[in-house]
Amino acid sequence: MPTVHVPAQLSVEHLVEAAKQLSPAELREVLQKLTSLRDKNGTQAGKEAKLLSQIKENSHLPVAEQRRFNRLRRKHQDGTLTKQQEQELQDLWQRVEQMNVARLKALTKLAQHRDTDVKTLMHELKLSENKCVF
């Protein structure tokens, strides 16, 4: 492989000039590696976007359900729940727990992807300050 001379500060123009010094086979190899790098970066960004979407979707109930959940919790604390309301509250709690599991799985995967811990990631995403269900 030939030696290619490039300045210490690289610009796109410098890279193109360096590429001009390569043989056709070497240029094909560089292009393949750049294409692979582009695809990998795109895939990683897509995975992160999907995880962020899962975190957001599972971070709170819809407004009306949140209001109902809060109302039922207050009635439970007051001891004024009917049997039907108690079942409704249990169903909502089960849904909240399932959402929590899905959210924590996505948070864990995203934290691993970003090479950080879940607590730091939650702080970065301002989820630790979220006063909704969780």
Buried (B, 14 or more C-beta within 10 A) or exposed (E): EEEEEEEEEEEEEBBEBBBEEBEEEBEEEBEEEEEEEEEEEEEEEEEBEEBBEBBEEBBBBEEEBBEBBBEBBEBBEEEEBEEEBEEBBEEBBEBBEEBBEBBBBBBBBBBEEEEEEBEEBBEEBEBEEEEEBB
